Amino acid sequence: MQCLFMEGKSRLKELIKTNNAVTLSYVEALLRDSNIPFQALDLNMSTLEGSLGILPRRILVDEDHEMRARQLMKDAGLDHETSPASKSR
């Protein structure tokens, strides 16, 4: 996983927010296989929530890759899982 924060990027857009670990893993694999850099957030929140799976985890992509990532999600049949598209460009 590439860390976008370390590259000095600040235009991250939320692609997906879910507490389904299988969906999250699948999306990460899709993005990785398509060479779309992403940042997974809130992965360690289970320690705060008591491992109940209540708090959703998020995948963010740089806005330069957002449309490609959204198309990838749609092609994989996961467009219903995606967060609303950002309005600013």
C-alpha positions as CSV (number, residue, x, y, z in Angstrom):
1,M,0.0,0.0,0.0
2,Q,1.3,3.4,-0.9
3,C,1.1,6.2,1.6
4,L,-0.3,9.3,-0.1
5,F,0.3,11.4,3.0
6,M,4.0,10.7,2.7
7,E,4.1,12.0,-0.9
8,G,2.8,15.4,0.3
9,K,-0.6,15.0,-1.4
10,S,-3.5,16.7,0.2
11,R,-6.3,16.2,-2.3
12,L,-7.5,12.9,-1.1
13,K,-11.1,11.9,-1.8
14,E,-13.1,9.2,0.0
15,L,-13.8,6.3,-2.4
16,I,-15.5,3.9,0.0
17,K,-16.5,3.8,3.7
18,T,-17.5,0.4,5.0
19,N,-17.3,-1.9,8.0
20,N,-17.3,-5.0,5.7
21,A,-13.8,-6.4,5.9
22,V,-14.3,-8.6,2.8
23,T,-15.4,-5.6,0.7
24,L,-12.6,-3.5,2.0
25,S,-10.0,-6.2,1.1
26,Y,-11.5,-6.6,-2.3
27,V,-11.4,-2.9,-3.1
28,E,-7.8,-2.7,-1.9
29,A,-6.9,-5.6,-4.2
30,L,-8.7,-4.0,-7.2
31,L,-6.9,-0.7,-6.6
32,R,-3.5,-2.3,-6.1
33,D,-3.9,-4.5,-9.3
34,S,-4.8,-1.3,-11.2
35,N,-1.9,0.6,-9.9
36,I,-4.1,3.3,-8.3
37,P,-2.5,4.6,-5.2
38,F,-4.7,4.7,-2.2
39,Q,-4.7,5.2,1.6
40,A,-6.7,3.0,3.9
41,L,-7.8,4.8,7.1
42,D,-9.3,3.8,10.4
43,L,-8.1,0.2,10.2
44,N,-7.0,0.1,13.8
45,M,-10.2,1.5,15.2
46,S,-11.2,-1.9,16.4
47,T,-9.2,-1.4,19.5
48,L,-11.4,1.6,20.4
49,E,-14.6,-0.1,19.6
50,G,-13.8,-3.4,21.2
51,S,-13.6,-5.4,17.9
52,L,-17.3,-5.1,17.3
53,G,-16.9,-3.9,13.7
54,I,-19.1,-0.8,14.3
55,L,-16.8,1.9,13.0
56,P,-16.4,2.0,9.2
57,R,-13.0,1.9,7.6
58,R,-12.3,4.2,4.6
59,I,-10.3,4.1,1.4
60,L,-9.1,7.4,0.0
61,V,-7.6,8.1,-3.4
62,D,-6.0,11.2,-4.8
63,E,-8.4,13.3,-6.8
64,D,-6.3,12.7,-10.0
65,H,-7.2,9.0,-9.7
66,E,-10.7,9.4,-8.4
67,M,-12.7,9.0,-11.7
68,R,-10.6,5.9,-12.7
69,A,-11.1,4.4,-9.2
70,R,-14.8,5.0,-9.4
71,Q,-15.0,3.4,-12.8
72,L,-13.1,0.4,-11.5
73,M,-15.6,0.1,-8.7
74,K,-18.5,0.3,-11.1
75,D,-17.0,-2.3,-13.4
76,A,-16.6,-4.6,-10.4
77,G,-20.2,-4.1,-9.5
78,L,-19.4,-2.1,-6.4
79,D,-20.6,1.3,-7.4
80,H,-23.4,1.0,-4.8
81,E,-20.7,0.8,-2.1
82,T,-18.9,3.9,-3.1
83,S,-19.1,7.2,-1.3
84,P,-20.7,10.1,-3.2
85,A,-18.4,11.7,-5.8
86,S,-16.7,14.9,-4.8
87,K,-18.1,18.1,-6.3
88,S,-14.9,20.1,-6.4
89,R,-12.4,19.7,-9.3
